Amino acid sequence: MAGLRIDRCLCFGRTFAEMRAAADATGAQSVLELQEHVLFGQKCGLCHPYVRRMLRTGQTVFDHVVTAEDEPLWKGEVEREEGEG
């Protein structure tokens, strides 16, 4: 897909670059740990696979769709149920 640029949580408008800076500053290593410091991913959750990839690789801009199948939950990681938090 030419021109595809995914660089943020659409529901909250937080860029992955902002999230990466917060993860670096706080030592957050999972979606839930990062959500303690940055408001994102608490509505549709479509950004979670991108955030997991960002935390794993440092990448903050994506030119392709990343799904939960591409970036599954890490061993021991649990996602918040909708409405929690």
N, C-alpha and C positions, 0 to 999 in steps of 0.2 A: 504494500500500500504506500504509494508515494505521498509524502507530505504528512504522514501520521506522526504526531508529536504528543506523547503522554508524559506530563511532567508534574502532575499534582493530583490531590484528592479533590474530585469535582464537588462533592457535597460541602466541604469546608474551605476550599480554595487554597489549601496549604500545599506548597510545592515540595517535591521530594528533596530538593536542595535544602530547604528550611529544615525538613525532618532529619536529613543527614547531619546538618550542623548541630541540631539538638541531640541526636544520638551520640555524636562525637563528644559533645560537651558533658553529657550525663552518663555515658557508658551504657545506654539502653541497647539491648541486644535482641529484642523481640517486639512485635507489634504492641502487645500489652504494656511492656515496659516503656516504650516510646509514647504510648497514649497517656501515660502518667505526666508527661511534660508538654505534649502538643495535642491540640484538638484536631483529630482527623479520624476517618474510617469508622464512625459510630452510626452511620445511616445505612448506606447500601453495601459497604464493605468491599466494593470492587477494587479499591486501592491496596488492599492487604497483600495480594501476591506481589505487587510492585514494591511495596515497602519491605517485604521479606527479601526480595532480590536486591533492593537498595542496601539493606543491612548486610547482606552476604557479600555483595560485590562493590558497593560504593556508587553504582550507576544511578543517576538521578533523572535522566531523560531517556525515554523508550520510543522506538520507532515501530514497535509491533505490540500486539496484545499479549499480556502475560496473564495466565489463568492460575487458579488454585492448583490445577493439575501440574502446571509448570513449576510452581513454587509452593509445594504443600507445607502444612504446618510442620515445624521442626519437632523432633522427638522431645516429648515433655511439654510442648507448647499447647496451650488451650486458648481458644478464642472466647471472648465474652459473648454470652447469649444476647440476642437483640433485646434492647430495652434495659439491659443491665448497665451499671456504671454511672 
